[in-house]
Amino acid sequence: MKKSLITSLAAVVLLSATAAMAQQKSMEGMKEMPMGKPAAGQSMHMAKGKVTRVDAGANLVTLAHEPVKSLNWPAMTMGFQVKDKMLLDQLSVGKTVEFEFVKGGKGYVITGVK
């Protein structure tokens, strides 16, 4: 029985690690995605998504979002920086939100949440 439990736990750990690596790999590929038409200044984008993770210490939220037409992105799960820590109060795991974001220095930054 113990051997079966250990084998099952090892399988769960292996599957979790594989899923985490696949998510990281999909986010790395975003750098190669077409980013839509460039605009003068900073372009604001809108999307709807479900919060899957909040890291208040890093000022980061992970969202499983719908396609973003303005960037020609498919639906995906990715991390966003949050411009204002007060926005984190509106971002709890499991909540579906509409959000505005812009391209920042090292990724994309949420600037507003509805």
C-alpha positions as CSV (number, residue, x, y, z in Angstrom):
1,M,0.0,0.0,0.0
2,K,2.8,2.4,0.9
3,K,4.6,1.7,-2.4
4,S,1.4,2.4,-4.3
5,L,0.9,5.7,-2.5
6,I,4.5,6.8,-3.1
7,T,4.2,5.9,-6.7
8,S,1.0,7.9,-7.0
9,L,2.5,10.9,-5.3
10,A,5.6,10.7,-7.5
11,A,3.3,10.7,-10.6
12,V,1.4,13.8,-9.3
13,V,4.7,15.6,-8.7
14,L,6.0,14.7,-12.2
15,L,2.7,15.8,-13.9
16,S,2.8,19.1,-11.9
17,A,6.4,19.8,-12.9
18,T,5.6,19.0,-16.6
19,A,2.6,21.3,-16.6
20,A,4.7,24.1,-15.0
21,M,7.4,23.7,-17.7
22,A,4.8,23.7,-20.5
23,Q,3.3,26.9,-19.2
24,Q,6.7,28.6,-18.9
25,K,7.5,27.4,-22.5
26,S,4.2,28.9,-23.8
27,M,5.0,32.2,-22.2
28,E,8.5,32.2,-23.7
29,G,6.9,31.9,-27.2
30,M,4.9,35.1,-26.6
31,K,8.0,37.1,-27.5
32,E,7.6,35.8,-31.0
33,M,3.9,36.4,-31.4
34,P,2.8,39.1,-33.8
35,M,2.0,42.2,-31.7
36,G,-0.5,44.0,-33.9
37,K,0.0,47.4,-35.4
38,P,2.3,49.8,-33.7
39,A,0.8,53.0,-32.5
40,A,2.3,56.3,-31.5
41,G,3.0,56.3,-27.8
42,Q,1.7,53.5,-25.5
43,S,-1.2,51.4,-26.7
44,M,-3.9,50.3,-24.3
45,H,-5.3,46.8,-24.6
46,M,-8.5,45.3,-23.1
47,A,-9.1,41.7,-22.1
48,K,-11.3,39.5,-20.0
49,G,-9.8,36.8,-17.9
50,K,-10.0,34.6,-14.8
51,V,-7.4,35.2,-12.0
52,T,-5.4,32.0,-11.4
53,R,-2.7,33.3,-9.1
54,V,-1.9,36.5,-7.1
55,D,1.6,37.3,-5.9
56,A,1.2,40.5,-3.9
57,G,4.9,40.5,-2.9
58,A,6.0,40.5,-6.5
59,N,3.1,42.8,-7.6
60,L,2.2,40.0,-10.1
61,V,-1.1,38.4,-11.2
62,T,-1.6,35.4,-13.4
63,L,-4.7,35.4,-15.6
64,A,-6.3,32.9,-18.0
65,H,-7.5,35.4,-20.5
66,E,-9.6,35.4,-23.6
67,P,-8.1,36.3,-27.0
68,V,-6.8,39.9,-27.3
69,K,-7.7,41.1,-30.7
70,S,-5.6,44.3,-30.5
71,L,-2.4,42.2,-30.1
72,N,-3.6,39.2,-32.3
73,W,-3.1,36.9,-29.2
74,P,-5.1,33.7,-28.7
75,A,-6.5,32.8,-25.3
76,M,-3.8,31.9,-22.9
77,T,-2.6,32.0,-19.3
78,M,0.1,34.5,-18.5
79,G,1.5,36.7,-15.8
80,F,1.0,40.5,-15.7
81,Q,2.7,43.1,-13.5
82,V,0.2,45.4,-11.7
83,K,0.8,49.1,-12.0
84,D,-0.8,50.1,-8.7
85,K,-0.8,47.7,-5.7
86,M,-4.3,48.9,-4.9
87,L,-5.5,47.0,-7.9
88,L,-4.6,43.7,-6.2
89,D,-7.6,44.2,-3.9
90,Q,-9.8,43.6,-7.0
91,L,-7.9,40.5,-8.1
92,S,-8.6,37.4,-6.2
93,V,-8.1,33.8,-7.3
94,G,-11.1,32.5,-9.2
95,K,-12.5,36.0,-10.0
96,T,-13.3,36.9,-13.6
97,V,-12.4,40.5,-14.5
98,E,-12.1,42.8,-17.4
99,F,-8.7,44.5,-17.4
100,E,-6.7,47.2,-19.3
101,F,-3.0,46.7,-19.8
102,V,0.0,48.2,-21.6
103,K,3.4,46.9,-22.7
104,G,5.9,47.7,-20.0
105,G,9.7,47.5,-19.9
106,K,9.8,43.7,-19.1
107,G,6.3,42.5,-20.0
108,Y,2.7,43.7,-19.8
109,V,1.3,45.8,-17.0
110,I,-2.3,45.9,-15.8
111,T,-3.4,49.5,-15.4
112,G,-7.1,49.1,-14.6
113,V,-9.6,46.5,-13.6
114,K,-13.4,46.3,-13.8
